[in-house]
């Protein structure tokens, strides 16, 4: 491993040349040898902790993995950012989904009605005296059961639209993925990302439509 050649290393080195230098050497920047533009990067082991290489990546915009005799790869800040995004994005989407669903439930029923809906749909699960009565006390699966309950559906249909089985299936799919994600039951695959994104967009659209209808109603 002799060094690193990149757009940055080329730009830094060529900036040190004056037009006079290039004229005297009778060459254009593209005629110069690659070895004149090499940079030296630090090496890190595959087993090194990420925090140990932050300074080097910040300074050089990359770090070499392995050793000068055996280069295994190049790690850049963008590689690390993409990794963090891939790991964090499902959690962010689930958070957006849950907050959007809470907002829609609050628009559909007042606290007293929510309590009644919970008693109807969660009574057998918890027992009459232990049914959670507020959104903050409930789980995502509680939300699903409340919305999908036959006697409650008429209160949520104007906001969620579609039909009850279809909406219940979407919420069940979200709930299953949420449990897999938060309990680390399996790796979240590309299709899972796409499913969460689709359902997140669906709920955010419903929330936006409800907000618009609310503004129109207030204007009237």
Secondary structure as UniProt FT lines:
FT   HELIX           7..15
FT   HELIX           19..25
FT   HELIX           29..31
FT   HELIX           34..37
FT   STRAND          43..44
FT   TURN            46..47
FT   HELIX           50..52
FT   HELIX           54..60
FT   STRAND          63..67
FT   TURN            68..69
FT   STRAND          70..75
FT   HELIX           77..108
FT   HELIX           111..126
FT   HELIX           128..130
FT   HELIX           135..137
FT   HELIX           140..148
FT   TURN            150..152
FT   HELIX           153..160
FT   HELIX           164..182
FT   TURN            183..184
FT   HELIX           190..219
//
